Amino acid sequence: MNLPVVVDITIGLVVIYLILSLIASEIQELISTCLQWRAKNLKNSIELLLAGGSETEESDITKAEKLVDKLYSDPLINTLNQQAKGK
């Protein structure tokens, strides 16, 4: 095999790999947007952060949930995402 043939094959494989990875990433983003996984995980993470970690008591978690619900019901935060289906 000549060197230009090897370079052509290598460049072709790299381009195909990059295109397929871009398509897979876009499909994953569409699925997570439609199912609102990012929004749910963000809310759970904020609750966990305000509660003080995963090793907290139930009362702290309840207080954090109430505080996050207040935060999400604030008019400035509520109008940020107009495409959301739920809270």
Buried (B, 14 or more C-beta within 10 A) or exposed (E): EEEEEEEEEEEEEEEEEEEEEEEEEEEEEEEBEEEBEEBEEEBEEBBBEBBEEEEBEEEEBEBBBEBBEEBBEEEEEEEEEEEEEEE
